[in-house]
Amino acid sequence: MKSPTTLFTCTHCGAQFQKWAGRCSECGKWGTVTEETATASPQARATSKPGKTNSFAELAAAGEIPRSKSGLPVWDDILSGGMVAGSVTLLGGEPGIGKSTLLAQLALAVASQGKTVLYVTGEESPSQVSLRLKRLSKSLPTTLLFLDETSADIVAATIAETKPGLTIVDSIQSMRAPEVPGEPGNPSQVRASAGWIAETAKKSGVPVILVGQVNKEGDLAGPRLLEHMVDTVIMMEGDRSHAFRLMRVTKHRFGTTDSSALLQMHESGLTVVEDPSAALLADRPKQAPGTVVTCLLEGQRPILVELQALVTPAGYGTPLRRASGIDLNRLSLLLAVMGRRASLGFGDQDVFANAVGGIEAKETSVDLAICLAAASAKLDKPLPDDLAVWGEVGLTGEIRPVSRMDMRFKEAKRLGFTRFITPAECKHLKDAIALMSK
């Protein structure tokens, strides 16, 4: 007889507990611990047979892991050369960011090579996916198949039976494991469905792509434990109101995590932006207060980005702080440092900051650029158009070096920037603001 075991799982981080608690002791979130029932089999351990052991030396002698080209260059490049048989890739991003469009392009590219592609339409109807495919291609390959199912066991059985060249599951939140209690999308269902499909993929040697939506708190497919169950995690970021999408690898068992690509959304699909820096700075205003150019590192690729700031008198007692593409807590901290260490306060003023193009500029190398953009806006003094700024700002106002300074300088000079305010020129925030004012 199987005995039911009651567990309590945090819907935010996936931590499990024997007793209910109002606050998760792992992630610190309140009200996220919910009950789930698992089934334990005491006889399973006694009836298990020993597994077969193999030599790592023999495995190493077999050579490199074979990869298959998808036919979509940006996908092959970001996966360090192509897809590995039996690999499981998680593609994450906010709803509407372009995940389904990218996967439709990928499915068409693979199917056009004569390979079978199984598209599991769990979130959308087959007719909706068909409309997207027709928009991207005039003719659809006969090897591009769909499976209108949300049952994880049926999906896994279909993969094992047909062994397609590629399987796309859109999305993992829509899948349901019949033997697991709860509705699709809860932690137990997501974990069980992903595990079931991933195990089948590895046994069958079929590469699988799981689509994971990002929830309102920025977590991928609910609990982050899903990231540990897959081989590769690719995130798509950007503002849906902008045309640019940044695709980056955050985990990759078969290659580097330094790969990234800037894509642009068109009516005909997503295309690769060959010169991201030039594209992001194309419409930059000239001689405007509150704007400055900084350099981000996306993997090993330097990208120049324009940061903007607007400073206005506070209309209410508490000044507002708003940020888009910039960490709001970091912005508040930097404004406090400027007031205390550089004698440039913003206590009675609203401050709005923005990274142009919908790009996420949240690394600490943009600290100095945020400060100078805010100072420029407050003093109503434009910065030189050929000035580039980067550096981390500490709590005492010191400017700290950032990684890959040579790559940042090289990229800025390539785009025509000749003046710089960096940790090499200034050691303190007060000196940087004084240098800006000259």
Secondary structure, DSSP 8 states (H G I E B T S, - for coil): --EEEEEEEETTT--EESS--SB-TTT--BS-EEEEEEEE-TTHHHH--------HHHHHHT-S--EE--S-HHHHHHTTSSEETT-EEEEEE-TTSSHHHHHHHHHHHHHTTT--EEEEESSS-HHHHHHHHHHH-SS--TTEEEE---BHHHHHHHHHHH--SEEEEE-GGG-B-TTS-S-TTSHHHHHHHHHHHHHHHHHHT--EEEEEEB-TTS-BTSSGGGGGTSSEEEEEE--TTSSEEEEEEEEETTS-S--EEEEEEETTEEEE-S-HHHHHTTT--SS-TTEEEEEEEETTEEEEEEEEEEEEE-SSSS--EEEESS-HHHHHHHHHHHHHHSS---TTEEEEEEETTS----SGGGHHHHHHHHHHHHHT----TTEEE--EE-TTSBEE--S-HHHHHHHHHHTT--EEESTTT-SBHHHHHHHHH-
